[in-house]
Amino acid sequence: MANRGWDEFEIGAMLRTFDGKIDDIAGTNQEDRAYSKSSSFSASVADWRIEKPVFNKDFCIDCQFCWVYCPDMSIIARDKKMIGIDMDHCKGCAICVEVCPTNPKSLLMFPEQADEEVELAQWPTKEKKEK
């Protein structure tokens, strides 16, 4: 397939995510999948992101909501446990933060240039529920 810009495809064109046959896509790690050249996974699309999610594993309950709802498959999970974020493909949409059920959230949005260690040190504390 020749490289084309987004505006050069015909209306209704189908872009295949993978090259060849895939037998067990759910059991194959992202980095081991045969992504096609037309897939957004083959190119970094994060250079226009202005905010990024920061992950605090201390509050994560491994519910997998962020993994399920991420439109770009940017949540990296192994054995049903979140281990990080693929920052090459995360666009900063904050859906992962919105669906996170923990208190405080295990994912929060920060400016792209923010230092993750500084942000983790200033993470919100658990809110007390009034009875």
N, C-alpha and C positions, 0 to 999 in steps of 0.2 A: 504494500500500500504506500502510495506516495504521501509525503508529509503535506498536510493541508492545514490552513488556518481554520478557526472555528466558523468563519463566515463563508467557507468554500464548500461545505457539505450540502447535499441536496436535502430538501425538507423530507423528513421521515427516514433519513439514512440511519442504518444500524451500525454502531461501532462495537466491535467485539472486545470484551475486556481481556480475554486470554487467547493466546495462540495455541492451537492444538486441542486435544481432548483432555479434560480435567475429570478424574475419577472421584477424588475426595477433596473438594475445595475447602470444606470446613476443617478438615484435619491437616491441611497443608499450611505452614506458616507463610505469612505475607511475603517475606523475602525469598521464599522458595517457589513461588508461583510464576508461571510463564506469562507475564503480562504482555499484551500487545503494544505496539508502538503508538496506537491511537488511544490508549488508556491514560487517564490522568495520573495513574500510579507510576508511569514511566518517566514523568517529568515533575520537577518540583514546581508547585503552584503556590508556595507560601510567601513569595517575595513581596506580595502586596498586603500581607496581614499587618494590621496595626495593633491588635491585641492578641495575646496568646494565653492558652490555659496553662495553669501551673497545677501540678498534681501533688497532693499531700497524702502519702500512703498511710499516715497515722490515723486518718479518719475514714479511709476507704473500707467498705464492707463487702466489696467484690460482688455487688448486685448485678453488674454487667449492663446497667441501663445506658451508660455512656457508650459502651461498645455497640449496643444494639441501635441506638439512635444516631450515632455519628454518620453524617452523609458522605464522608470521605474515607471511611475506614482508617481513621488516624489514631484510634485507640489501640494500643498494643496489649494484647492479653495472651496469657499462656496458662493452660490448665484452669480456665475460668477464674483467673486472677489478673487484675490489671497491673501491668508492669511499667507503663509509660505512655508517651504520646509521640507519634511520628510527626515531628515538626516540619518535615519536608512536604507533607501533604495536608496538614491542618491549615484551614483558611481563617480560623478565628471566629467562627460563627457563634460560639458559646452555647450550642445546644447541649453539649456534655454537662455544662454547669447547670443549665436549667433543669435537666432530668435527674441530677444527683440528689438522692434523698437524705443524705447525712446532715447532721447538725453539729458543728459547722460543715459546710460542703467540703468534699475532698478535692474538688476542682474549683478554682476561681480564675477569673480573667484579670490579666495585668497588661500594662503597656509592653509592646514588643521588646523594647530595650531593657526592661526590668530585669534585675539580677534575681534568679530563682532562689538562691540561698537567703537573700535579704527578705524576700517575700515570704518564704517559709518561716522565717524567724518571727515575722509579724502576723502570723495567721490568726484569724479570729478564734476566740475561745467558745466553748460550748455554751449555748444560751440556756438559761434556766427557765423551765416552764412554770408558770404560775398556776396554782391550784384554785 
